[in-house]
Structures are given as C-alpha cells and as structure tokens.
Amino acid sequence: MFDITMLNEFVVEAKAATYVGGGVARAPCRPSSHDIGYERGDWRYLDSYFGGTDFAGQEVVWLADEPVWAMNYFGCVIAPKLIDGTAAGTVIKAALSAMYREGRFLGGMEFDHPLGRYIDRSEGGCERFSGHECIMVDGQKAYALDYRGGLIVP
C-alpha cells in the first residue's frame, strides 16, 4: 500500500522528468499517440497524448503494475495571433519547472515569462482534483487547458 504523500512525490518527480524535463519519447502505445514515461522501483508513469497545438491526453501512475492514479487534460491555443504552440510550450515548461521545484503539481501558480503570464488554478488534492491553466498575452487569454483526475479505486 502507499500513502498520498508518496504518490504526490512520485507524480511531481515523474512530471519533472518527462515533458518538462525533456524526457525521451517512447514508442506510441496507441496509433498516433505521443508517449513519454518514467519509472522508479515499483512506480511507473505514462503521459500519452494526441495532437500538437490543440491536444488531449492522459497521465497514469501504476504501483506494482496496478493503476492507482490518472489525470485527463485538453489544451489549445485560442488566440494564434498572440501565441503559437512552441511559445506556449516554452512558457508552460518554465512555469511548471518552478512549481515542481516547490514539490507540488497542484495548488495554483502564477508565473511571468517574457512570452506571457502563466496562471493555474485548481481545486482538491492528489486524491481528486480539477483545474484550469492559461497563458495571458497582452491581457488576453491566448492558451487554455482543463484537467482533472485523482485516485483510481477498483
């Protein structure tokens, strides 16, 4: 068995090592998916998504080959004249790197970057949560992502 603190620590570690940390892509587990994963001991993490500028995905954590946690998300550039997918990714990686250095992935974040202001709001904890992140450029929402997830209970 595990406790929520251990799970939260692993999720932060895995997220920091994969998309944000430039982790190595894996062979797609589904046709046309982009997959990146991380493992430590009995813990395993997979982020699998579809798309590019507009995208949808799912993150899953397994402990001893049993799924214990998941998060689904959908994000998109909503003002392509203000930001493109590459710039949005740059802002997101910088903001999330700062959040993960604090040892968390939930709880809200505001981060100023030369390409835009990243804002994240969430409710709940690792057990069950939902949230919204966006990038503001010149006072307008240019990118948005909604996410939700939590424990998987058999």
N, C-alpha and C positions, 0 to 999 in steps of 0.2 A: 504494500500500500504506500501511498505518498501523501504528503500534505500540500496544501495550496502554495505555501512559500516555496517549496521545491519546484513545483510546476511553474510558478511565476518566474523564478530564477532561470529555469531552463528555457522558457519561451523568450525571455529577454536575450539570453545568450545565443539562442538559435537565430532570432531575428537579426541580431547584430552581426552574425557570421554569414548570413545569406544575402538577401537583396541589398541591404545597407552596406554590408562588408565586402561586397563584390565576390560572393561565393561562386563556385563553379556550377554551371548548369548541368543538369542530369538529362539522361535520355527521357523523352516525354513518356509519361505513364498513360496518357490518353492522346488520341490523334490531335495534332496541332497545339498541344499544351506546352507551356514553358514551365519547367520544373527545376527547383533548386532545394536542396535538402541539407540537413545537419544531423549528426549523431554523436552521442556521448553515452557510453555504457549502455544501459537498457533503454535509454531515452532516444527517440527518433522524431524528427520534424520534417515536414514536407510542405513547401509552398508551391502550389500548382495553379497557374492562371492562363487565361486566353486573352488575346488582343495585344494592344500596344498603347496608343494614345487613349483609347477607351478600352477598358479591360474589366474582367471579372475573375475572381479566384477564390481559393480556399486554402487555408493553412490547417494542418492536422498534426497533433502530437500523439505518439504512441509510447507506452511504457510496457516493456516486455511483450511487444507485438500486439498489445491491446490498445485500441484508440481511446484516449482519455479526454481530449480537448480539441476543439475546432473553432475556426473563425472564417466567415464568408465575407467577401467585400466586392464592391463595384465602384470604379472610379472613372472619371472622364475629364478631359479638357472642355470647359464650357464656353471659353472665350479665346478661340485660337488666335485672334489678333493681339491678345495680351501676353499669351504664354503658349509654348509648344510642349510636346511630351518630354523632350530632352531637358528643357529648362525646369519643368515641373519635377522631373526625377531628381535633378540636382538639388532643388530646394528641399524636397522630401527627404532625401538621403542625409543632408546636413541636419535637418531638424530632428529626424529620428535618431541619428547618431548621438545627438545631445541628450535626448530623452533616455536612450538605452544606457548611456554613461551614468545616469541617475538611478539605474537599476529598476526601471519600470517601462511598461508599454501602454499604460492607461493613466487616466487622471488629468488629462488636459495639458496643453502645451501651446505656447505662443513663441514664435521664433522668427526673427527678422533676418532676411537674406537679401543681398542686392537684387535678386530676381523676383522677390515677392515676400509677403508675410505669410508664414505658415501658422494656421490655427487648428487645434484639435480639441474637441470636446467629447467626453464620454461619460457614461453612467454605468455604475455597477463595478464589480471586481472581476478577477480572473475566472470566478465560478460562473458568472453570467453577466454580459455587458453588451452595450451598443454604443456607437459613436459616429462622429462625422468629422472629417478633416477637410480643410480647404486651403487654397492659396489665394490671397488677395493681391491684386496688382493695380496700382493707382486707384485704390478704394473700391475696386470691383472684384467680385468672385470670378476667378479665372479657371480654377480647377476644383473639383469636389469628389469626395469618396465617402461612402457609407459603409460601416462594418458592424458586425455583431457576432457573438459567439459565446463559448463557455464550455463547461464540463460536458462530457458525453457519459450518460448514465445508462448502463444496459438494462 
